[in-house]
Amino acid sequence: MGKKEKAAKEKPLEKMTAPELRDLAKEVAGVTGASGMNKAELISVIKKARGIDDTGVRKSAAGTVREIKEKIRELRKKRQEYIEADDRKMADIFRHRISRLKKKTRRV
């Protein structure tokens, strides 16, 4: 009886793998081209087909790439000031901050 309950209970779409989502999308009527979609596309198509609102909270608090690059420019100026003042500790701190922001631009 425990196996039937597990089979009936479906895990969240975000936790499913891409092959599982493709199989699920093939069962949904009106979905075409599921084999060529990536995981994010599959999730959005399945949610749309099921009538689930896909306007969840997104982690885009970082802003646009332009804003992030402007912050990087400001931090570089501050870092250069600390390098000239021979404060290596603060220069390293700013170097780490710049690196983190660069990673954010790649994600955005």
C-alpha positions as CSV (number, residue, x, y, z in Angstrom):
1,M,0.0,0.0,0.0
2,G,2.9,2.3,0.7
3,K,4.2,2.0,-2.9
4,K,0.8,3.1,-4.4
5,E,0.8,6.2,-2.2
6,K,4.3,7.1,-3.4
7,A,3.4,6.6,-7.0
8,A,0.2,8.7,-6.7
9,K,2.1,11.5,-5.0
10,E,4.0,13.6,-7.5
11,K,7.1,15.5,-6.6
12,P,7.3,19.3,-7.4
13,L,8.2,20.2,-10.9
14,E,11.3,22.1,-9.9
15,K,12.7,18.9,-8.2
16,M,12.1,16.7,-11.2
17,T,14.9,15.9,-13.7
18,A,14.7,17.0,-17.3
19,P,13.9,13.4,-18.6
20,E,11.1,13.1,-16.1
21,L,9.7,16.5,-17.2
22,R,9.9,15.5,-20.9
23,D,7.9,12.3,-20.1
24,L,5.4,14.4,-18.3
25,A,5.2,17.0,-21.1
26,K,4.6,14.3,-23.7
27,E,1.5,13.2,-21.7
28,V,0.1,16.7,-21.6
29,A,-2.0,17.6,-24.6
30,G,-0.9,20.5,-26.7
31,V,2.8,20.4,-25.9
32,T,5.0,19.9,-28.9
33,G,8.8,19.8,-29.1
34,A,9.4,18.6,-25.6
35,S,12.4,16.6,-26.5
36,G,14.3,19.8,-27.6
37,M,13.5,21.9,-24.5
38,N,15.6,22.5,-21.5
39,K,14.4,22.1,-17.9
40,A,13.3,25.7,-17.4
41,E,11.3,25.7,-20.7
42,L,9.7,22.3,-19.8
43,I,8.6,23.6,-16.4
44,S,7.0,26.7,-17.8
45,V,5.2,24.8,-20.5
46,I,3.8,22.2,-18.1
47,K,2.7,24.9,-15.6
48,K,1.0,26.8,-18.4
49,A,-0.8,23.6,-19.6
50,R,-1.9,22.9,-16.0
51,G,-3.0,26.4,-15.5
52,I,-0.5,27.1,-12.7
53,D,0.5,30.8,-12.3
54,D,4.3,31.0,-13.1
55,T,4.9,34.5,-11.6
56,G,6.8,33.2,-8.5
57,V,9.4,35.2,-6.7
58,R,12.6,35.4,-8.7
59,K,16.1,36.0,-7.4
60,S,16.7,39.0,-9.6
61,A,17.3,41.5,-6.8
62,A,20.7,42.1,-8.3
63,G,19.3,44.3,-11.0
64,T,20.3,44.6,-14.6
65,V,23.7,43.9,-16.0
66,R,24.2,47.6,-16.6
67,E,23.6,48.4,-12.9
68,I,25.9,45.7,-11.8
69,K,28.7,46.9,-14.1
70,E,28.3,50.4,-12.8
71,K,28.8,49.0,-9.2
72,I,31.9,47.2,-10.4
73,R,33.4,50.4,-11.8
74,E,32.8,52.2,-8.5
75,L,34.4,49.3,-6.6
76,R,37.4,49.3,-8.9
77,K,38.0,53.0,-8.2
78,K,37.8,52.4,-4.4
79,R,40.1,49.4,-4.7
80,Q,42.7,51.4,-6.6
81,E,42.6,54.1,-3.9
82,Y,43.4,51.4,-1.3
83,I,46.2,49.9,-3.4
84,E,47.7,53.4,-3.7
85,A,47.3,53.8,0.1
86,D,49.1,50.5,0.6
87,D,46.1,48.9,2.4
88,R,46.3,45.4,0.9
89,K,43.6,44.0,3.2
90,M,40.9,46.4,2.0
91,A,42.1,46.0,-1.6
92,D,41.6,42.3,-1.3
93,I,38.1,42.8,0.1
94,F,37.1,45.0,-2.8
95,R,38.7,42.4,-5.2
96,H,36.4,39.7,-3.8
97,R,33.4,42.0,-4.1
98,I,34.2,42.7,-7.7
99,S,34.6,39.0,-8.4
100,R,31.2,38.3,-6.9
101,L,29.5,41.0,-8.9
102,K,31.1,39.6,-12.1
103,K,29.7,36.2,-11.4
104,K,26.2,37.8,-11.0
105,T,26.5,39.5,-14.4
106,R,27.2,36.1,-15.9
107,R,24.1,34.6,-14.2
108,V,21.9,37.5,-15.3
